[in-house]
Amino acid sequence: MDATVIIVIVAVVLLIAVIAVLSARRRRDRQAEEARYRATETRDLANVSRIDADLQAAEADERAARAERERLAAEKQRLDAERQRSEADGLLAEADEIDPDVDHTADPDVEADADHRS
């Protein structure tokens, strides 16, 4: 009977050890699965964040391009205005040369201002 009791006790201890090992393995597997799930969720969040950042960068690039187009259009308009002003000054000078009533011996700036106002 002593041998039977020892065998039963050893069997119970081995059974408890096997159950403990299997339980620990299941717990470890469950924790690994939870970690994989959290990692997947984190990667998904990172991808969404990266897409948002790419979208913001594209919008910023578009805004910068639009601002550059506006700057170039303003520069062109300024140059066109200068050209038109120069043409107008040239026409006024030509008109002054043609006009017999313009005194060509006086200071041209003072005379031109006085003539153009009337």
Jmol script that loads the backbone (N, CA, C; Angstrom):
load data "model"
ATOM      1  N   MET A   1       0.814  -1.171   0.000  1.00  0.00           N
ATOM      2  CA  MET A   1       0.000   0.000   0.000  1.00  0.00           C
ATOM      3  C   MET A   1       0.873   1.256   0.000  1.00  0.00           C
ATOM      4  N   ASP A   2       1.975   1.191   0.628  1.00  0.00           N
ATOM      5  CA  ASP A   2       2.869   2.330   0.630  1.00  0.00           C
ATOM      6  C   ASP A   2       3.328   2.651  -0.781  1.00  0.00           C
ATOM      7  N   ALA A   3       3.608   1.675  -1.573  1.00  0.00           N
ATOM      8  CA  ALA A   3       4.048   1.891  -2.948  1.00  0.00           C
ATOM      9  C   ALA A   3       2.917   2.461  -3.773  1.00  0.00           C
ATOM     10  N   THR A   4       1.705   2.006  -3.529  1.00  0.00           N
ATOM     11  CA  THR A   4       0.546   2.495  -4.262  1.00  0.00           C
ATOM     12  C   THR A   4       0.294   3.966  -3.917  1.00  0.00           C
ATOM     13  N   VAL A   5       0.416   4.314  -2.683  1.00  0.00           N
ATOM     14  CA  VAL A   5       0.206   5.703  -2.244  1.00  0.00           C
ATOM     15  C   VAL A   5       1.290   6.585  -2.857  1.00  0.00           C
ATOM     16  N   ILE A   6       2.506   6.129  -2.858  1.00  0.00           N
ATOM     17  CA  ILE A   6       3.605   6.909  -3.434  1.00  0.00           C
ATOM     18  C   ILE A   6       3.378   7.081  -4.929  1.00  0.00           C
ATOM     19  N   ILE A   7       2.948   6.031  -5.616  1.00  0.00           N
ATOM     20  CA  ILE A   7       2.684   6.111  -7.063  1.00  0.00           C
ATOM     21  C   ILE A   7       1.551   7.090  -7.318  1.00  0.00           C
ATOM     22  N   VAL A   8       0.514   7.045  -6.522  1.00  0.00           N
ATOM     23  CA  VAL A   8      -0.631   7.960  -6.682  1.00  0.00           C
ATOM     24  C   VAL A   8      -0.159   9.395  -6.425  1.00  0.00           C
ATOM     25  N   ILE A   9       0.618   9.598  -5.380  1.00  0.00           N
ATOM     26  CA  ILE A   9       1.106  10.948  -5.053  1.00  0.00           C
ATOM     27  C   ILE A   9       2.007  11.450  -6.185  1.00  0.00           C
ATOM     28  N   VAL A  10       2.889  10.627  -6.699  1.00  0.00           N
ATOM     29  CA  VAL A  10       3.769  11.020  -7.797  1.00  0.00           C
ATOM     30  C   VAL A  10       2.928  11.317  -9.033  1.00  0.00           C
ATOM     31  N   ALA A  11       1.906  10.494  -9.306  1.00  0.00           N
ATOM     32  CA  ALA A  11       1.034  10.704 -10.465  1.00  0.00           C
ATOM     33  C   ALA A  11       0.274  12.014 -10.326  1.00  0.00           C
ATOM     34  N   VAL A  12      -0.216  12.288  -9.134  1.00  0.00           N
ATOM     35  CA  VAL A  12      -0.954  13.546  -8.893  1.00  0.00           C
ATOM     36  C   VAL A  12      -0.013  14.732  -9.059  1.00  0.00           C
ATOM     37  N   VAL A  13       1.200  14.617  -8.518  1.00  0.00           N
ATOM     38  CA  VAL A  13       2.181  15.710  -8.638  1.00  0.00           C
ATOM     39  C   VAL A  13       2.536  15.917 -10.111  1.00  0.00           C
ATOM     40  N   LEU A  14       2.744  14.823 -10.845  1.00  0.00           N
ATOM     41  CA  LEU A  14       3.040  14.949 -12.282  1.00  0.00           C
ATOM     42  C   LEU A  14       1.860  15.545 -13.031  1.00  0.00           C
ATOM     43  N   LEU A  15       0.658  15.135 -12.690  1.00  0.00           N
ATOM     44  CA  LEU A  15      -0.547  15.673 -13.332  1.00  0.00           C
ATOM     45  C   LEU A  15      -0.668  17.175 -13.054  1.00  0.00           C
ATOM     46  N   ILE A  16      -0.411  17.570 -11.832  1.00  0.00           N
ATOM     47  CA  ILE A  16      -0.454  19.003 -11.476  1.00  0.00           C
ATOM     48  C   ILE A  16       0.634  19.754 -12.233  1.00  0.00           C
ATOM     49  N   ALA A  17       1.817  19.172 -12.344  1.00  0.00           N
ATOM     50  CA  ALA A  17       2.913  19.818 -13.068  1.00  0.00           C
ATOM     51  C   ALA A  17       2.558  19.966 -14.549  1.00  0.00           C
ATOM     52  N   VAL A  18       1.978  18.929 -15.147  1.00  0.00           N
ATOM     53  CA  VAL A  18       1.572  18.991 -16.563  1.00  0.00           C
ATOM     54  C   VAL A  18       0.496  20.047 -16.749  1.00  0.00           C
ATOM     55  N   ILE A  19      -0.482  20.082 -15.846  1.00  0.00           N
ATOM     56  CA  ILE A  19      -1.553  21.088 -15.924  1.00  0.00           C
ATOM     57  C   ILE A  19      -0.952  22.489 -15.774  1.00  0.00           C
ATOM     58  N   ALA A  20      -0.013  22.646 -14.881  1.00  0.00           N
ATOM     59  CA  ALA A  20       0.616  23.958 -14.679  1.00  0.00           C
ATOM     60  C   ALA A  20       1.399  24.383 -15.915  1.00  0.00           C
ATOM     61  N   VAL A  21       2.124  23.460 -16.527  1.00  0.00           N
ATOM     62  CA  VAL A  21       2.894  23.768 -17.734  1.00  0.00           C
ATOM     63  C   VAL A  21       1.959  24.125 -18.882  1.00  0.00           C
ATOM     64  N   LEU A  22       0.894  23.322 -19.070  1.00  0.00           N
ATOM     65  CA  LEU A  22      -0.066  23.607 -20.143  1.00  0.00           C
ATOM     66  C   LEU A  22      -0.781  24.936 -19.909  1.00  0.00           C
ATOM     67  N   SER A  23      -1.129  25.197 -18.664  1.00  0.00           N
ATOM     68  CA  SER A  23      -1.789  26.461 -18.326  1.00  0.00           C
ATOM     69  C   SER A  23      -0.859  27.638 -18.596  1.00  0.00           C
ATOM     70  N   ALA A  24       0.382  27.516 -18.231  1.00  0.00           N
ATOM     71  CA  ALA A  24       1.358  28.589 -18.468  1.00  0.00           C
ATOM     72  C   ALA A  24       1.560  28.796 -19.970  1.00  0.00           C
ATOM     73  N   ARG A  25       1.611  27.713 -20.709  1.00  0.00           N
ATOM     74  CA  ARG A  25       1.779  27.815 -22.163  1.00  0.00           C
ATOM     75  C   ARG A  25       0.562  28.510 -22.795  1.00  0.00           C
ATOM     76  N   ARG A  26      -0.656  28.124 -22.330  1.00  0.00           N
ATOM     77  CA  ARG A  26      -1.866  28.777 -22.868  1.00  0.00           C
ATOM     78  C   ARG A  26      -1.883  30.268 -22.534  1.00  0.00           C
ATOM     79  N   ARG A  27      -1.510  30.579 -21.313  1.00  0.00           N
ATOM     80  CA  ARG A  27      -1.475  31.981 -20.896  1.00  0.00           C
ATOM     81  C   ARG A  27      -0.461  32.751 -21.742  1.00  0.00           C
ATOM     82  N   ARG A  28       0.700  32.179 -21.977  1.00  0.00           N
ATOM     83  CA  ARG A  28       1.725  32.807 -22.803  1.00  0.00           C
ATOM     84  C   ARG A  28       1.237  32.973 -24.248  1.00  0.00           C
ATOM     85  N   ASP A  29       0.575  31.934 -24.772  1.00  0.00           N
ATOM     86  CA  ASP A  29       0.030  32.019 -26.132  1.00  0.00           C
ATOM     87  C   ASP A  29      -1.050  33.102 -26.226  1.00  0.00           C
ATOM     88  N   ARG A  30      -1.909  33.173 -25.197  1.00  0.00           N
ATOM     89  CA  ARG A  30      -2.963  34.191 -25.178  1.00  0.00           C
ATOM     90  C   ARG A  30      -2.350  35.589 -25.107  1.00  0.00           C
ATOM     91  N   GLN A  31      -1.326  35.753 -24.285  1.00  0.00           N
ATOM     92  CA  GLN A  31      -0.656  37.050 -24.179  1.00  0.00           C
ATOM     93  C   GLN A  31       0.027  37.411 -25.496  1.00  0.00           C
ATOM     94  N   ALA A  32       0.618  36.422 -26.152  1.00  0.00           N
ATOM     95  CA  ALA A  32       1.257  36.686 -27.450  1.00  0.00           C
ATOM     96  C   ALA A  32       0.208  37.103 -28.474  1.00  0.00           C
ATOM     97  N   GLU A  33      -0.953  36.440 -28.456  1.00  0.00           N
ATOM     98  CA  GLU A  33      -2.034  36.790 -29.394  1.00  0.00           C
ATOM     99  C   GLU A  33      -2.550  38.206 -29.115  1.00  0.00           C
ATOM    100  N   GLU A  34      -2.682  38.545 -27.839  1.00  0.00           N
ATOM    101  CA  GLU A  34      -3.100  39.910 -27.480  1.00  0.00           C
ATOM    102  C   GLU A  34      -2.061  40.933 -27.925  1.00  0.00           C
ATOM    103  N   ALA A  35      -0.796  40.596 -27.782  1.00  0.00           N
ATOM    104  CA  ALA A  35       0.274  41.501 -28.212  1.00  0.00           C
ATOM    105  C   ALA A  35       0.243  41.669 -29.731  1.00  0.00           C
ATOM    106  N   ARG A  36      -0.006  40.569 -30.460  1.00  0.00           N
ATOM    107  CA  ARG A  36      -0.130  40.668 -31.924  1.00  0.00           C
ATOM    108  C   ARG A  36      -1.297  41.568 -32.308  1.00  0.00           C
ATOM    109  N   TYR A  37      -2.418  41.414 -31.619  1.00  0.00           N
ATOM    110  CA  TYR A  37      -3.594  42.242 -31.902  1.00  0.00           C
ATOM    111  C   TYR A  37      -3.287  43.720 -31.649  1.00  0.00           C
ATOM    112  N   ARG A  38      -2.657  44.015 -30.497  1.00  0.00           N
ATOM    113  CA  ARG A  38      -2.302  45.409 -30.187  1.00  0.00           C
ATOM    114  C   ARG A  38      -1.313  45.958 -31.213  1.00  0.00           C
ATOM    115  N   ALA A  39      -0.375  45.115 -31.638  1.00  0.00           N
ATOM    116  CA  ALA A  39       0.595  45.553 -32.649  1.00  0.00           C
ATOM    117  C   ALA A  39      -0.107  45.864 -33.964  1.00  0.00           C
ATOM    118  N   THR A  40      -1.069  45.029 -34.350  1.00  0.00           N
ATOM    119  CA  THR A  40      -1.821  45.268 -35.577  1.00  0.00           C
ATOM    120  C   THR A  40      -2.606  46.573 -35.472  1.00  0.00           C
ATOM    121  N   GLU A  41      -3.251  46.778 -34.343  1.00  0.00           N
ATOM    122  CA  GLU A  41      -3.998  48.018 -34.121  1.00  0.00           C
ATOM    123  C   GLU A  41      -3.071  49.232 -34.186  1.00  0.00           C
ATOM    124  N   THR A  42      -1.917  49.128 -33.565  1.00  0.00           N
ATOM    125  CA  THR A  42      -0.950  50.224 -33.562  1.00  0.00           C
ATOM    126  C   THR A  42      -0.445  50.506 -34.971  1.00  0.00           C
ATOM    127  N   ARG A  43      -0.186  49.450 -35.741  1.00  0.00           N
ATOM    128  CA  ARG A  43       0.240  49.636 -37.140  1.00  0.00           C
ATOM    129  C   ARG A  43      -0.862  50.313 -37.952  1.00  0.00           C
ATOM    130  N   ASP A  44      -2.103  49.891 -37.728  1.00  0.00           N
ATOM    131  CA  ASP A  44      -3.225  50.521 -38.441  1.00  0.00           C
ATOM    132  C   ASP A  44      -3.315  52.008 -38.109  1.00  0.00           C
ATOM    133  N   LEU A  45      -3.154  52.332 -36.822  1.00  0.00           N
ATOM    134  CA  LEU A  45      -3.169  53.748 -36.422  1.00  0.00           C
ATOM    135  C   LEU A  45      -2.012  54.512 -37.049  1.00  0.00           C
ATOM    136  N   ALA A  46      -0.858  53.875 -37.100  1.00  0.00           N
ATOM    137  CA  ALA A  46       0.314  54.518 -37.716  1.00  0.00           C
ATOM    138  C   ALA A  46       0.064  54.756 -39.201  1.00  0.00           C
ATOM    139  N   ASN A  47      -0.553  53.793 -39.873  1.00  0.00           N
ATOM    140  CA  ASN A  47      -0.847  53.964 -41.303  1.00  0.00           C
ATOM    141  C   ASN A  47      -1.839  55.097 -41.531  1.00  0.00           C
ATOM    142  N   VAL A  48      -2.873  55.168 -40.691  1.00  0.00           N
ATOM    143  CA  VAL A  48      -3.842  56.261 -40.813  1.00  0.00           C
ATOM    144  C   VAL A  48      -3.155  57.599 -40.570  1.00  0.00           C
ATOM    145  N   SER A  49      -2.288  57.633 -39.557  1.00  0.00           N
ATOM    146  CA  SER A  49      -1.561  58.860 -39.252  1.00  0.00           C
ATOM    147  C   SER A  49      -0.647  59.257 -40.408  1.00  0.00           C
ATOM    148  N   ARG A  50       0.021  58.273 -41.002  1.00  0.00           N
ATOM    149  CA  ARG A  50       0.902  58.549 -42.138  1.00  0.00           C
ATOM    150  C   ARG A  50       0.088  59.076 -43.337  1.00  0.00           C
ATOM    151  N   ILE A  51      -1.071  58.488 -43.577  1.00  0.00           N
ATOM    152  CA  ILE A  51      -1.932  58.956 -44.674  1.00  0.00           C
ATOM    153  C   ILE A  51      -2.365  60.394 -44.426  1.00  0.00           C
ATOM    154  N   ASP A  52      -2.749  60.692 -43.183  1.00  0.00           N
ATOM    155  CA  ASP A  52      -3.127  62.068 -42.837  1.00  0.00           C
ATOM    156  C   ASP A  52      -1.952  63.026 -43.042  1.00  0.00           C
ATOM    157  N   ALA A  53      -0.767  62.609 -42.634  1.00  0.00           N
ATOM    158  CA  ALA A  53       0.416  63.458 -42.812  1.00  0.00           C
ATOM    159  C   ALA A  53       0.705  63.672 -44.296  1.00  0.00           C
ATOM    160  N   ASP A  54       0.574  62.616 -45.104  1.00  0.00           N
ATOM    161  CA  ASP A  54       0.784  62.749 -46.546  1.00  0.00           C
ATOM    162  C   ASP A  54      -0.239  63.703 -47.157  1.00  0.00           C
ATOM    163  N   LEU A  55      -1.488  63.595 -46.695  1.00  0.00           N
ATOM    164  CA  LEU A  55      -2.537  64.489 -47.190  1.00  0.00           C
ATOM    165  C   LEU A  55      -2.231  65.935 -46.818  1.00  0.00           C
ATOM    166  N   GLN A  56      -1.810  66.164 -45.593  1.00  0.00           N
ATOM    167  CA  GLN A  56      -1.467  67.524 -45.166  1.00  0.00           C
ATOM    168  C   GLN A  56      -0.286  68.064 -45.966  1.00  0.00           C
ATOM    169  N   ALA A  57       0.694  67.220 -46.221  1.00  0.00           N
ATOM    170  CA  ALA A  57       1.851  67.650 -47.015  1.00  0.00           C
ATOM    171  C   ALA A  57       1.429  67.996 -48.437  1.00  0.00           C
ATOM    172  N   ALA A  58       0.539  67.189 -49.006  1.00  0.00           N
ATOM    173  CA  ALA A  58       0.055  67.463 -50.365  1.00  0.00           C
ATOM    174  C   ALA A  58      -0.725  68.771 -50.401  1.00  0.00           C
ATOM    175  N   GLU A  59      -1.546  69.004 -49.385  1.00  0.00           N
ATOM    176  CA  GLU A  59      -2.293  70.265 -49.321  1.00  0.00           C
ATOM    177  C   GLU A  59      -1.347  71.445 -49.162  1.00  0.00           C
ATOM    178  N   ALA A  60      -0.311  71.288 -48.358  1.00  0.00           N
ATOM    179  CA  ALA A  60       0.670  72.368 -48.184  1.00  0.00           C
ATOM    180  C   ALA A  60       1.404  72.632 -49.492  1.00  0.00           C
ATOM    181  N   ASP A  61       1.770  71.569 -50.202  1.00  0.00           N
ATOM    182  CA  ASP A  61       2.438  71.740 -51.498  1.00  0.00           C
ATOM    183  C   ASP A  61       1.516  72.442 -52.489  1.00  0.00           C
ATOM    184  N   GLU A  62       0.248  72.053 -52.472  1.00  0.00           N
ATOM    185  CA  GLU A  62      -0.726  72.691 -53.368  1.00  0.00           C
ATOM    186  C   GLU A  62      -0.886  74.173 -53.026  1.00  0.00           C
ATOM    187  N   ARG A  63      -0.957  74.464 -51.725  1.00  0.00           N
ATOM    188  CA  ARG A  63      -1.091  75.864 -51.292  1.00  0.00           C
ATOM    189  C   ARG A  63       0.138  76.666 -51.703  1.00  0.00           C
ATOM    190  N   ALA A  64       1.321  76.069 -51.562  1.00  0.00           N
ATOM    191  CA  ALA A  64       2.561  76.754 -51.953  1.00  0.00           C
ATOM    192  C   ALA A  64       2.592  76.994 -53.457  1.00  0.00           C
ATOM    193  N   ALA A  65       2.136  76.012 -54.224  1.00  0.00           N
ATOM    194  CA  ALA A  65       2.102  76.176 -55.687  1.00  0.00           C
ATOM    195  C   ALA A  65       1.113  77.277 -56.067  1.00  0.00           C
ATOM    196  N   ARG A  66      -0.050  77.298 -55.393  1.00  0.00           N
ATOM    197  CA  ARG A  66      -1.047  78.329 -55.662  1.00  0.00           C
ATOM    198  C   ARG A  66      -0.482  79.709 -55.314  1.00  0.00           C
ATOM    199  N   ALA A  67       0.225  79.798 -54.198  1.00  0.00           N
ATOM    200  CA  ALA A  67       0.832  81.076 -53.800  1.00  0.00           C
ATOM    201  C   ALA A  67       1.888  81.504 -54.816  1.00  0.00           C
ATOM    202  N   GLU A  68       2.664  80.551 -55.316  1.00  0.00           N
ATOM    203  CA  GLU A  68       3.678  80.877 -56.333  1.00  0.00           C
ATOM    204  C   GLU A  68       3.013  81.360 -57.618  1.00  0.00           C
ATOM    205  N   ARG A  69       1.922  80.699 -58.008  1.00  0.00           N
ATOM    206  CA  ARG A  69       1.193  81.160 -59.211  1.00  0.00           C
ATOM    207  C   ARG A  69       0.661  82.582 -59.005  1.00  0.00           C
ATOM    208  N   GLU A  70       0.130  82.857 -57.825  1.00  0.00           N
ATOM    209  CA  GLU A  70      -0.372  84.200 -57.522  1.00  0.00           C
ATOM    210  C   GLU A  70       0.761  85.221 -57.548  1.00  0.00           C
ATOM    211  N   ARG A  71       1.920  84.851 -56.984  1.00  0.00           N
ATOM    212  CA  ARG A  71       3.058  85.761 -56.986  1.00  0.00           C
ATOM    213  C   ARG A  71       3.506  86.063 -58.413  1.00  0.00           C
ATOM    214  N   LEU A  72       3.549  85.018 -59.242  1.00  0.00           N
ATOM    215  CA  LEU A  72       3.964  85.214 -60.632  1.00  0.00           C
ATOM    216  C   LEU A  72       2.934  86.051 -61.396  1.00  0.00           C
ATOM    217  N   ALA A  73       1.646  85.814 -61.133  1.00  0.00           N
ATOM    218  CA  ALA A  73       0.607  86.607 -61.798  1.00  0.00           C
ATOM    219  C   ALA A  73       0.703  88.071 -61.372  1.00  0.00           C
ATOM    220  N   ALA A  74       0.968  88.317 -60.093  1.00  0.00           N
ATOM    221  CA  ALA A  74       1.108  89.697 -59.613  1.00  0.00           C
ATOM    222  C   ALA A  74       2.337  90.363 -60.250  1.00  0.00           C
ATOM    223  N   GLU A  75       3.427  89.622 -60.346  1.00  0.00           N
ATOM    224  CA  GLU A  75       4.634  90.161 -60.979  1.00  0.00           C
ATOM    225  C   GLU A  75       4.368  90.496 -62.443  1.00  0.00           C
ATOM    226  N   LYS A  76       3.676  89.607 -63.145  1.00  0.00           N
ATOM    227  CA  LYS A  76       3.337  89.856 -64.549  1.00  0.00           C
ATOM    228  C   LYS A  76       2.450  91.093 -64.680  1.00  0.00           C
ATOM    229  N   GLN A  77       1.466  91.199 -63.784  1.00  0.00           N
ATOM    230  CA  GLN A  77       0.569  92.349 -63.817  1.00  0.00           C
ATOM    231  C   GLN A  77       1.348  93.642 -63.549  1.00  0.00           C
ATOM    232  N   ARG A  78       2.294  93.598 -62.612  1.00  0.00           N
ATOM    233  CA  ARG A  78       3.112  94.779 -62.319  1.00  0.00           C
ATOM    234  C   ARG A  78       3.953  95.167 -63.535  1.00  0.00           C
ATOM    235  N   LEU A  79       4.548  94.160 -64.183  1.00  0.00           N
ATOM    236  CA  LEU A  79       5.358  94.435 -65.371  1.00  0.00           C
ATOM    237  C   LEU A  79       4.493  94.972 -66.512  1.00  0.00           C
ATOM    238  N   ASP A  80       3.292  94.414 -66.664  1.00  0.00           N
ATOM    239  CA  ASP A  80       2.382  94.916 -67.698  1.00  0.00           C
ATOM    240  C   ASP A  80       1.992  96.366 -67.420  1.00  0.00           C
ATOM    241  N   ALA A  81       1.750  96.688 -66.136  1.00  0.00           N
ATOM    242  CA  ALA A  81       1.398  98.058 -65.772  1.00  0.00           C
ATOM    243  C   ALA A  81       2.565  99.007 -66.051  1.00  0.00           C
ATOM    244  N   GLU A  82       3.784  98.578 -65.737  1.00  0.00           N
ATOM    245  CA  GLU A  82       4.957  99.410 -66.031  1.00  0.00           C
ATOM    246  C   GLU A  82       5.108  99.630 -67.533  1.00  0.00           C
ATOM    247  N   ARG A  83       4.901  98.555 -68.298  1.00  0.00           N
ATOM    248  CA  ARG A  83       4.996  98.671 -69.758  1.00  0.00           C
ATOM    249  C   ARG A  83       3.924  99.629 -70.280  1.00  0.00           C
ATOM    250  N   GLN A  84       2.711  99.492 -69.773  1.00  0.00           N
ATOM    251  CA  GLN A  84       1.623 100.359 -70.220  1.00  0.00           C
ATOM    252  C   GLN A  84       1.892 101.814 -69.826  1.00  0.00           C
ATOM    253  N   ARG A  85       2.412 102.016 -68.616  1.00  0.00           N
ATOM    254  CA  ARG A  85       2.741 103.366 -68.160  1.00  0.00           C
ATOM    255  C   ARG A  85       3.841 103.957 -69.053  1.00  0.00           C
ATOM    256  N   SER A  86       4.834 103.154 -69.400  1.00  0.00           N
ATOM    257  CA  SER A  86       5.915 103.605 -70.264  1.00  0.00           C
ATOM    258  C   SER A  86       5.388 103.967 -71.651  1.00  0.00           C
ATOM    259  N   GLU A  87       4.473 103.138 -72.161  1.00  0.00           N
ATOM    260  CA  GLU A  87       3.869 103.439 -73.467  1.00  0.00           C
ATOM    261  C   GLU A  87       3.072 104.743 -73.407  1.00  0.00           C
ATOM    262  N   ALA A  88       2.341 104.927 -72.283  1.00  0.00           N
ATOM    263  CA  ALA A  88       1.570 106.160 -72.128  1.00  0.00           C
ATOM    264  C   ALA A  88       2.498 107.367 -72.049  1.00  0.00           C
ATOM    265  N   ASP A  89       3.595 107.243 -71.314  1.00  0.00           N
ATOM    266  CA  ASP A  89       4.559 108.342 -71.236  1.00  0.00           C
ATOM    267  C   ASP A  89       5.152 108.630 -72.611  1.00  0.00           C
ATOM    268  N   GLY A  90       5.427 107.566 -73.354  1.00  0.00           N
ATOM    269  CA  GLY A  90       5.955 107.749 -74.711  1.00  0.00           C
ATOM    270  C   GLY A  90       4.961 108.467 -75.610  1.00  0.00           C
ATOM    271  N   LEU A  91       3.684 108.081 -75.505  1.00  0.00           N
ATOM    272  CA  LEU A  91       2.655 108.751 -76.308  1.00  0.00           C
ATOM    273  C   LEU A  91       2.516 110.218 -75.911  1.00  0.00           C
ATOM    274  N   LEU A  92       2.603 110.503 -74.599  1.00  0.00           N
ATOM    275  CA  LEU A  92       2.526 111.894 -74.153  1.00  0.00           C
ATOM    276  C   LEU A  92       3.720 112.694 -74.677  1.00  0.00           C
ATOM    277  N   ALA A  93       4.899 112.081 -74.643  1.00  0.00           N
ATOM    278  CA  ALA A  93       6.088 112.761 -75.157  1.00  0.00           C
ATOM    279  C   ALA A  93       5.935 113.011 -76.658  1.00  0.00           C
ATOM    280  N   GLU A  94       5.402 112.030 -77.368  1.00  0.00           N
ATOM    281  CA  GLU A  94       5.183 112.197 -78.816  1.00  0.00           C
ATOM    282  C   GLU A  94       4.161 113.298 -79.071  1.00  0.00           C
ATOM    283  N   ALA A  95       3.103 113.335 -78.246  1.00  0.00           N
ATOM    284  CA  ALA A  95       2.088 114.383 -78.405  1.00  0.00           C
ATOM    285  C   ALA A  95       2.692 115.755 -78.147  1.00  0.00           C
ATOM    286  N   ASP A  96       3.563 115.828 -77.134  1.00  0.00           N
ATOM    287  CA  ASP A  96       4.217 117.105 -76.836  1.00  0.00           C
ATOM    288  C   ASP A  96       5.110 117.544 -77.997  1.00  0.00           C
ATOM    289  N   GLU A  97       5.776 116.598 -78.645  1.00  0.00           N
ATOM    290  CA  GLU A  97       6.635 116.939 -79.782  1.00  0.00           C
ATOM    291  C   GLU A  97       5.795 117.429 -80.960  1.00  0.00           C
ATOM    292  N   ILE A  98       4.637 116.860 -81.125  1.00  0.00           N
ATOM    293  CA  ILE A  98       3.773 117.230 -82.244  1.00  0.00           C
ATOM    294  C   ILE A  98       3.082 118.571 -81.984  1.00  0.00           C
ATOM    295  N   ASP A  99       2.722 118.842 -80.741  1.00  0.00           N
ATOM    296  CA  ASP A  99       1.937 120.030 -80.379  1.00  0.00           C
ATOM    297  C   ASP A  99       2.769 121.288 -80.563  1.00  0.00           C
ATOM    298  N   PRO A 100       2.306 122.227 -81.408  1.00  0.00           N
ATOM    299  CA  PRO A 100       3.054 123.454 -81.628  1.00  0.00           C
ATOM    300  C   PRO A 100       2.993 124.412 -80.435  1.00  0.00           C
ATOM    301  N   ASP A 101       2.034 124.203 -79.513  1.00  0.00           N
ATOM    302  CA  ASP A 101       1.894 125.114 -78.371  1.00  0.00           C
ATOM    303  C   ASP A 101       2.796 124.729 -77.200  1.00  0.00           C
ATOM    304  N   VAL A 102       3.488 123.599 -77.273  1.00  0.00           N
ATOM    305  CA  VAL A 102       4.360 123.165 -76.180  1.00  0.00           C
ATOM    306  C   VAL A 102       5.710 123.839 -76.347  1.00  0.00           C
ATOM    307  N   ASP A 103       6.160 124.461 -75.253  1.00  0.00           N
ATOM    308  CA  ASP A 103       7.467 125.130 -75.257  1.00  0.00           C
ATOM    309  C   ASP A 103       8.535 124.075 -74.996  1.00  0.00           C
ATOM    310  N   HIS A 104       9.329 123.766 -75.999  1.00  0.00           N
ATOM    311  CA  HIS A 104      10.347 122.723 -75.889  1.00  0.00           C
ATOM    312  C   HIS A 104      11.626 123.222 -75.212  1.00  0.00           C
ATOM    313  N   THR A 105      11.738 124.487 -74.919  1.00  0.00           N
ATOM    314  CA  THR A 105      12.949 125.011 -74.281  1.00  0.00           C
ATOM    315  C   THR A 105      12.832 124.991 -72.766  1.00  0.00           C
ATOM    316  N   ALA A 106      11.624 124.867 -72.215  1.00  0.00           N
ATOM    317  CA  ALA A 106      11.422 124.869 -70.755  1.00  0.00           C
ATOM    318  C   ALA A 106      11.799 123.503 -70.180  1.00  0.00           C
ATOM    319  N   ASP A 107      11.802 123.442 -68.838  1.00  0.00           N
ATOM    320  CA  ASP A 107      12.092 122.180 -68.143  1.00  0.00           C
ATOM    321  C   ASP A 107      11.011 121.171 -68.529  1.00  0.00           C
ATOM    322  N   PRO A 108      11.363 120.053 -69.124  1.00  0.00           N
ATOM    323  CA  PRO A 108      10.365 119.127 -69.655  1.00  0.00           C
ATOM    324  C   PRO A 108       9.475 118.516 -68.575  1.00  0.00           C
ATOM    325  N   ASP A 109       9.995 118.308 -67.380  1.00  0.00           N
ATOM    326  CA  ASP A 109       9.169 117.702 -66.334  1.00  0.00           C
ATOM    327  C   ASP A 109       8.095 118.667 -65.860  1.00  0.00           C
ATOM    328  N   VAL A 110       8.485 119.931 -65.637  1.00  0.00           N
ATOM    329  CA  VAL A 110       7.536 120.931 -65.164  1.00  0.00           C
ATOM    330  C   VAL A 110       6.520 121.213 -66.251  1.00  0.00           C
ATOM    331  N   GLU A 111       6.958 121.412 -67.461  1.00  0.00           N
ATOM    332  CA  GLU A 111       6.080 121.731 -68.589  1.00  0.00           C
ATOM    333  C   GLU A 111       5.145 120.555 -68.872  1.00  0.00           C
ATOM    334  N   ALA A 112       5.677 119.338 -68.834  1.00  0.00           N
ATOM    335  CA  ALA A 112       4.853 118.170 -69.155  1.00  0.00           C
ATOM    336  C   ALA A 112       3.757 118.018 -68.098  1.00  0.00           C
ATOM    337  N   ASP A 113       4.090 118.261 -66.838  1.00  0.00           N
ATOM    338  CA  ASP A 113       3.085 118.148 -65.785  1.00  0.00           C
ATOM    339  C   ASP A 113       2.005 119.197 -65.970  1.00  0.00           C
ATOM    340  N   ALA A 114       2.382 120.397 -66.296  1.00  0.00           N
ATOM    341  CA  ALA A 114       1.426 121.479 -66.472  1.00  0.00           C
ATOM    342  C   ALA A 114       0.551 121.199 -67.692  1.00  0.00           C
ATOM    343  N   ASP A 115       1.133 120.757 -68.783  1.00  0.00           N
ATOM    344  CA  ASP A 115       0.360 120.488 -70.002  1.00  0.00           C
ATOM    345  C   ASP A 115      -0.594 119.318 -69.840  1.00  0.00           C
ATOM    346  N   HIS A 116      -0.210 118.324 -69.143  1.00  0.00           N
ATOM    347  CA  HIS A 116      -1.022 117.120 -69.022  1.00  0.00           C
ATOM    348  C   HIS A 116      -2.202 117.311 -68.092  1.00  0.00           C
ATOM    349  N   ARG A 117      -2.113 118.314 -67.227  1.00  0.00           N
ATOM    350  CA  ARG A 117      -3.219 118.545 -66.297  1.00  0.00           C
ATOM    351  C   ARG A 117      -4.348 119.275 -66.974  1.00  0.00           C
ATOM    352  N   SER A 118      -4.094 120.014 -68.038  1.00  0.00           N
ATOM    353  CA  SER A 118      -5.158 120.800 -68.650  1.00  0.00           C
ATOM    354  C   SER A 118      -5.939 120.024 -69.663  1.00  0.00           C
TER     355      SER A 118
END
end "model"
wireframe off; spacefill off
backbone 0.3
color backbone group
